């Protein structure tokens, strides 16, 4: 872009005003209709007002546009259409982006309303660095605390840290075109990833870094199989209750209420590995360890289900029926109390059911390993 803008600045020495009206303007894989621009040259920069069906606002840039120049974009709205997948056959070396100050009041991408965007980034001869980047709407807030694009002699290197706080999980999922399989009070994601390429050339297979999730009180709904997996492959626990409904129909058939979902992941070459992903529910605690292959959208994880005894008492009574059922429920409660005194743990800590979760995110398969009753040391 530098050579082009330098050439243009030479021409601009004799031009002070520019006005254009274009029915259809195409560039950078975007199409703007009913496009109008009115630009005036000041002492050191150009100021332009633009309007179209997709955008409205002002853009400013210095007359001498070099690697230290700053592009200022202030738009009331911007509506973008991005390709679903990148055509790697047309990939070419991209010059580092210019330093920018961006403020967009209403950003829409592929008909998804993303809210208000603010970006401040700087550039030197070999790197483009984000100082501040926020995106927020009524449903969520996203913050980029680290954003770095290094253009080295042999390759590009990108590193970004994203914190995502979701206030309305159902609205967030609906806005992004997913089935609303999870409803929760809040959800927080922290993602720190790097890859050996340009920022928008990232693909799952080259990602490396870490991720953590923390989802507050909520419910996994009784939805079609695979819907939860399509939300986010990392959170395999979202698809587990559906798969467990045959083994624990009284616990899971009408959805699964949980208190928290927490976990962390190490990502290497697009494979996310966890050993501490836990869903604590009112009916059971579900623990997950293993790998989620982001590139191929496959699971290979061990799932441990620990039913909460207090939640199974009504089930025991219903199965046995009448006074006998009450007796069974009382017996289970007594055994639970004795287990706590003898081994320092409740019965629900001693009983677990193990499953192997494999297959694609859209149709994962769960196979029982074997039920366990084991005595654990205090």
C-alpha positions as a printed NumPy array, in Angstrom:
array([[  0.   ,   0.   ,   0.   ],
       [  2.937,   2.353,   0.675],
       [  4.076,   2.637,  -2.945],
       [  0.519,   3.234,  -4.093],
       [ -0.131,   5.947,  -1.504],
       [  3.207,   7.607,  -2.157],
       [  2.375,   7.764,  -5.863],
       [ -1.052,   9.138,  -5.013],
       [  0.422,  11.786,  -2.7  ],
       [  2.565,  13.047,  -5.559],
       [ -0.535,  13.496,  -7.668],
       [ -2.399,  15.118,  -4.78 ],
       [ -0.046,  18.101,  -4.676],
       [ -2.242,  19.765,  -7.296],
       [ -5.595,  18.493,  -5.965],
       [ -7.396,  19.93 ,  -2.947],
       [-10.883,  18.406,  -3.213],
       [-12.284,  15.12 ,  -4.48 ],
       [-15.934,  14.111,  -4.85 ],
       [-17.054,  10.792,  -6.282],
       [-20.357,   8.953,  -6.61 ],
       [-20.162,   5.278,  -7.577],
       [-23.116,   2.92 ,  -7.923],
       [-21.068,  -0.209,  -7.177],
       [-17.575,  -0.065,  -5.69 ],
       [-15.643,  -3.332,  -5.339],
       [-12.351,  -3.782,  -3.51 ],
       [-10.701,  -5.876,  -0.788],
       [-13.34 ,  -8.596,  -1.36 ],
       [-16.088,  -6.099,  -0.476],
       [-18.839,  -4.474,  -2.512],
       [-20.222,  -1.073,  -1.524],
       [-23.387,   0.133,  -3.209],
       [-24.522,   3.754,  -3.61 ],
       [-21.032,   4.847,  -2.569],
       [-20.228,   8.55 ,  -2.159],
       [-17.009,  10.189,  -0.995],
       [-16.168,  13.83 ,  -0.447],
       [-12.528,  14.549,   0.531],
       [-10.684,  17.777,   1.332],
       [ -6.957,  18.284,   1.784],
       [ -5.823,  20.118,   4.905],
       [ -2.337,  21.286,   5.788],
       [ -0.991,  17.837,   6.689],
       [ -3.712,  15.339,   5.916],
       [ -6.805,  14.414,   3.948],
       [-10.264,  14.245,   5.53 ],
       [-13.021,  12.339,   3.755],
       [-16.714,  11.782,   4.382],
       [-18.116,   8.542,   3.006],
       [-21.61 ,   7.124,   2.706],
       [-22.966,   3.935,   1.182],
       [-25.604,   1.336,   1.898],
       [-23.004,  -0.49 ,   3.976],
       [-21.043,   2.338,   5.638],
       [-21.214,   5.891,   6.929],
       [-18.581,   8.085,   8.56 ],
       [-15.206,   9.769,   8.089],
       [-11.685,   8.655,   7.178],
       [ -8.465,  10.623,   7.627],
       [ -4.918,   9.954,   6.425],
       [ -1.695,  12.003,   6.218],
       [ -0.545,  13.454,   2.899],
       [  2.855,  11.786,   3.336],
       [  1.839,   8.176,   3.861],
       [  4.765,   6.024,   5.038],
       [  5.206,   3.134,   7.491],
       [  4.746,   5.464,  10.492],
       [  1.611,   7.163,   9.115],
       [ -1.687,   6.658,  10.951],
       [ -5.028,   5.913,   9.31 ],
       [ -8.064,   7.196,  11.237],
       [-11.468,   5.625,  10.644],
       [-14.591,   6.841,  12.441],
       [-17.784,   5.182,  11.188],
       [-21.341,   5.164,  12.436],
       [-21.818,   1.765,  10.802],
       [-19.977,  -0.828,   8.721],
       [-21.521,  -3.919,   7.147],
       [-19.009,  -6.484,   5.857],
       [-19.372,  -9.749,   3.974],
       [-16.408, -12.06 ,   4.515],
       [-15.776, -15.341,   2.66 ],
       [-16.556, -18.443,   4.716],
       [-13.155, -19.952,   3.909],
       [ -9.949, -18.446,   2.641],
       [ -8.692, -19.394,  -0.834],
       [ -5.113, -20.398,  -0.07 ],
       [ -4.321, -20.845,  -3.766],
       [ -4.437, -17.053,  -4.124],
       [ -2.41 , -16.341,  -1.008],
       [  0.354, -13.776,  -1.43 ],
       [  2.669, -11.789,   0.797],
       [  0.812,  -8.963,   2.516],
       [  2.531,  -5.789,   3.647],
       [  2.073,  -4.919,   7.309],
       [ -1.06 ,  -2.915,   7.975],
       [ -0.694,   0.789,   8.775],
       [ -1.041,   2.268,  12.236],
       [ -4.752,   2.796,  12.837],
       [ -7.326,   4.396,  15.082],
       [-10.678,   2.77 ,  14.389],
       [-14.06 ,   3.537,  15.934],
       [-17.155,   1.838,  14.515],
       [-20.485,   2.425,  16.211],
       [-22.233,  -0.608,  14.721],
       [-20.251,  -3.422,  13.087],
       [-22.006,  -6.193,  11.192],
       [-20.151,  -9.137,   9.637],
       [-21.977, -11.671,   7.473],
       [-25.301, -10.38 ,   8.842],
       [-24.147, -10.905,  12.448],
       [-24.444,  -7.784,  14.607],
       [-21.184,  -7.558,  16.571],
       [-21.661,  -4.198,  18.241],
       [-19.217,  -1.356,  18.812],
       [-15.558,  -1.707,  17.782],
       [-12.516,   0.292,  18.918],
       [ -8.956,  -0.428,  17.759],
       [ -5.682,   1.436,  18.314],
       [ -2.621,  -0.121,  16.671],
       [  0.899,   0.992,  15.833],
       [  3.367,  -0.065,  13.214],
       [  7.121,   0.017,  12.712],
       [  9.266,  -1.399,   9.928],
       [  8.805,  -5.052,  10.899],
       [  5.764,  -5.299,  13.185],
       [  2.139,  -4.28 ,  13.655],
       [  1.046,  -4.105,  17.31 ],
       [ -2.366,  -3.669,  18.916],
       [ -2.408,  -1.244,  21.846],
       [ -6.159,  -1.543,  22.401],
       [ -8.968,  -3.495,  20.77 ],
       [-12.479,  -3.888,  22.165],
       [-15.72 ,  -5.16 ,  20.717],
       [-18.878,  -5.005,  22.79 ],
       [-22.603,  -5.449,  22.451],
       [-25.486,  -6.121,  24.827],
       [-24.611,  -9.834,  24.806],
       [-20.813,  -9.808,  25.153],
       [-17.545,  -7.909,  25.521],
       [-14.321,  -8.934,  23.756],
       [-10.927,  -7.462,  24.638],
       [ -7.614,  -8.012,  22.848],
       [ -4.877,  -7.358,  25.41 ],
       [ -2.047,  -8.622,  23.191],
       [ -1.96 ,  -8.308,  19.428],
       [  1.291,  -8.645,  17.557],
       [  2.116,  -9.329,  13.904],
       [  5.815,  -9.76 ,  13.174],
       [  6.969,  -9.8  ,   9.565],
       [ 10.292, -11.618,   9.632],
       [ 12.711, -12.285,   6.794],
       [ 11.561, -15.876,   6.285],
       [  8.004, -15.92 ,   7.663],
       [  5.244, -14.034,   9.434],
       [  4.372, -14.623,  13.093],
       [  1.124, -13.625,  14.841],
       [  0.297, -13.637,  18.544],
       [ -3.03 , -12.559,  20.043],
       [ -4.616, -12.749,  23.485],
       [ -8.412, -12.503,  23.591],
       [-10.662, -12.241,  26.645],
       [-14.348, -12.829,  25.938],
       [-17.061, -12.145,  28.521],
       [-20.579, -13.218,  27.55 ],
       [-23.47 , -11.689,  29.507],
       [-26.294, -13.365,  27.577],
       [-25.231, -16.809,  26.351],
       [-28.482, -17.597,  24.526],
       [-28.426, -14.293,  22.636],
       [-24.742, -14.771,  21.801],
       [-25.322, -18.239,  20.332],
       [-28.378, -17.111,  18.392],
       [-26.548, -14.101,  16.955],
       [-23.737, -16.309,  15.662],
       [-26.126, -18.78 ,  14.063],
       [-25.786, -21.634,  16.56 ],
       [-28.559, -23.632,  18.149],
       [-29.141, -22.3  ,  21.655],
       [-27.982, -25.496,  23.366],
       [-26.664, -23.787,  26.501],
       [-28.255, -21.157,  28.709],
       [-26.046, -19.643,  31.41 ],
       [-25.795, -16.555,  33.594],
       [-22.339, -15.75 ,  32.227],
       [-19.376, -17.222,  30.398],
       [-15.747, -16.145,  30.297],
       [-13.106, -17.334,  27.844],
       [ -9.422, -16.421,  27.827],
       [ -7.507, -17.428,  24.704],
       [ -3.79 , -16.89 ,  24.079],
       [ -2.735, -18.18 ,  20.656],
       [  0.085, -17.778,  18.174],
       [  0.634, -19.071,  14.653],
       [  3.356, -18.794,  11.98 ],
       [  1.436, -16.642,   9.508],
       [ -0.45 , -13.391,   9.009],
       [ -3.351, -12.576,  11.381],
       [ -6.156, -13.443,   8.967],
       [ -4.312, -16.489,   7.615],
       [ -4.79 , -18.472,  10.819],
       [ -6.232, -21.956,  10.539],
       [ -6.86 , -24.491,  13.286],
       [ -3.987, -26.766,  12.273],
       [ -1.266, -24.185,  13.015],
       [ -2.56 , -22.798,  16.314],
       [ -0.469, -23.006,  19.484],
       [ -1.159, -21.612,  22.944],
       [ -3.596, -21.908,  25.833],
       [ -7.283, -21.404,  26.566],
       [ -9.439, -21.334,  29.7  ],
       [-13.208, -21.375,  30.146],
       [-15.424, -20.448,  33.09 ],
       [-19.192, -20.745,  32.624],
       [-21.545, -19.815,  35.446],
       [-24.817, -21.363,  36.566],
       [-26.929, -22.597,  33.669],
       [-28.445, -25.478,  31.763],
       [-27.539, -27.713,  28.842],
       [-30.821, -28.073,  27.015],
       [-32.343, -31.204,  25.52 ],
       [-31.317, -30.412,  21.944],
       [-30.598, -32.389,  18.811],
       [-27.409, -34.49 ,  18.893],
       [-24.325, -32.637,  17.733],
       [-25.754, -29.161,  18.25 ],
       [-23.649, -28.524,  21.322],
       [-20.543, -29.809,  19.595],
       [-20.991, -27.254,  16.858],
       [-21.015, -24.475,  19.434],
       [-17.426, -24.998,  20.481],
       [-15.531, -28.237,  20.164],
       [-13.475, -27.55 ,  23.267],
       [-16.522, -27.765,  25.517],
       [-17.291, -31.421,  24.922],
       [-19.246, -31.529,  28.191],
       [-22.011, -29.672,  26.364],
       [-22.729, -32.755,  24.259],
       [-22.281, -35.331,  27.019],
       [-25.723, -35.15 ,  28.728],
       [-27.423, -35.958,  25.412],
       [-25.167, -39.006,  25.021],
       [-25.782, -40.136,  28.605],
       [-29.575, -39.919,  28.418],
       [-29.972, -43.676,  27.884],
       [-27.82 , -44.582,  30.886],
       [-29.128, -41.814,  33.161],
       [-32.465, -40.929,  31.598],
       [-33.915, -39.53 ,  34.834],
       [-30.924, -37.236,  35.264],
       [-30.38 , -35.989,  31.727],
       [-33.449, -36.516,  29.524],
       [-34.884, -33.034,  30.161],
       [-31.601, -31.195,  30.018],
       [-28.849, -30.826,  32.579],
       [-28.618, -28.07 ,  35.173],
       [-25.082, -27.126,  36.133],
       [-23.476, -24.813,  38.656],
       [-20.206, -24.288,  36.794],
       [-18.205, -25.45 ,  33.792],
       [-14.489, -24.797,  34.183],
       [-11.354, -25.999,  32.467],
       [ -8.086, -25.185,  30.763],
       [ -6.47 , -26.345,  27.523],
       [ -3.018, -26.515,  26.005],
       [ -3.149, -26.121,  22.233],
       [ -0.409, -27.537,  19.99 ],
       [ -0.757, -27.661,  16.207],
       [ -4.511, -27.33 ,  16.489],
       [ -5.037, -30.045,  19.099],
       [ -6.464, -28.866,  22.429],
       [ -5.618, -31.083,  25.403],
       [ -7.261, -30.817,  28.83 ],
       [ -6.966, -32.689,  32.111],
       [ -9.216, -30.483,  34.243],
       [-12.449, -29.786,  32.358],
       [-15.243, -30.172,  34.923],
       [-19.002, -29.631,  34.787],
       [-20.499, -29.508,  38.27 ],
       [-24.213, -30.172,  38.069],
       [-27.062, -30.671,  40.473],
       [-27.522, -34.274,  39.296],
       [-23.917, -35.232,  38.595],
       [-20.358, -34.039,  38.226],
       [-18.763, -34.67 ,  34.836],
       [-14.978, -34.646,  34.439],
       [-13.274, -34.631,  31.041],
       [ -9.681, -35.245,  29.985],
       [ -8.177, -35.793,  26.563],
       [ -7.931, -34.145,  23.166],
       [-10.205, -32.088,  20.928],
       [ -8.793, -31.914,  17.388],
       [ -9.809, -28.439,  16.21 ],
       [ -8.648, -28.885,  12.62 ],
       [-10.478, -32.168,  12.006],
       [-13.262, -31.506,  14.543],
       [-12.781, -34.806,  16.349],
       [-12.969, -35.885,  20.004],
       [-10.729, -38.363,  21.817],
       [-11.569, -37.857,  25.467],
       [-12.242, -39.771,  28.672],
       [-15.447, -38.77 ,  30.433],
       [-15.999, -39.57 ,  34.103],
       [-19.548, -39.219,  35.458],
       [-20.127, -39.049,  39.212],
       [-23.875, -39.077,  40.008],
       [-24.834, -36.985,  43.029],
       [-26.523, -39.346,  45.46 ],
       [-28.961, -36.727,  46.748],
       [-30.247, -36.288,  43.204],
       [-30.757, -40.022,  42.699],
       [-32.91 , -40.567,  45.827],
       [-36.201, -39.631,  44.102],
       [-35.236, -41.963,  41.265],
       [-34.669, -44.862,  43.646],
       [-38.046, -44.254,  45.266],
       [-39.824, -44.019,  41.948],
       [-38.296, -47.276,  40.737],
       [-39.136, -49.272,  43.87 ],
       [-42.455, -47.595,  44.595],
       [-44.341, -46.951,  47.834],
       [-42.916, -47.671,  51.298],
       [-40.307, -49.981,  49.788],
       [-39.027, -47.101,  47.695],
       [-38.835, -44.916,  50.784],
       [-36.835, -47.644,  52.499],
       [-34.389, -47.856,  49.607],
       [-33.949, -44.098,  49.609],
       [-33.279, -44.156,  53.36 ],
       [-30.814, -47.017,  52.947],
       [-28.892, -45.138,  50.277],
       [-28.764, -42.073,  52.514],
       [-27.456, -44.128,  55.452],
       [-24.779, -45.749,  53.27 ],
       [-23.81 , -42.309,  52.01 ],
       [-23.379, -41.013,  55.561],
       [-21.399, -44.113,  56.606],
       [-19.138, -43.76 ,  53.574],
       [-18.451, -40.189,  54.572],
       [-17.492, -41.194,  58.104],
       [-15.426, -44.234,  57.122],
       [-13.612, -42.882,  54.1  ],
       [-13.952, -39.136,  54.383],
       [-16.029, -38.985,  51.194],
       [-19.676, -39.272,  50.269],
       [-20.914, -42.231,  48.229],
       [-21.134, -40.014,  45.16 ],
       [-17.339, -39.582,  45.4  ],
       [-16.837, -43.357,  45.411],
       [-19.037, -44.23 ,  42.445],
       [-18.079, -43.171,  38.949],
       [-18.898, -44.209,  35.394],
       [-16.24 , -43.895,  32.704],
       [-16.87 , -43.317,  29.01 ],
       [-14.694, -42.872,  25.936],
       [-15.874, -39.932,  23.818],
       [-14.766, -40.192,  20.173],
       [-15.813, -39.121,  16.708],
       [-16.794, -35.838,  15.046],
       [-18.187, -32.86 ,  16.926],
       [-21.454, -33.111,  15.027],
       [-22.007, -36.779,  15.92 ],
       [-19.806, -37.822,  18.862],
       [-19.969, -41.385,  20.162],
       [-19.769, -42.402,  23.825],
       [-18.816, -45.938,  24.782],
       [-18.834, -47.131,  28.373],
       [-15.471, -48.19 ,  29.718],
       [-16.726, -49.786,  32.93 ],
       [-18.636, -48.65 ,  36.005],
       [-16.492, -48.311,  39.098],
       [-16.999, -48.615,  42.833],
       [-13.657, -47.873,  44.399],
       [-12.518, -46.869,  47.861],
       [-10.32 , -43.798,  47.775],
       [ -7.939, -42.787,  50.503],
       [ -8.871, -39.814,  52.594]])
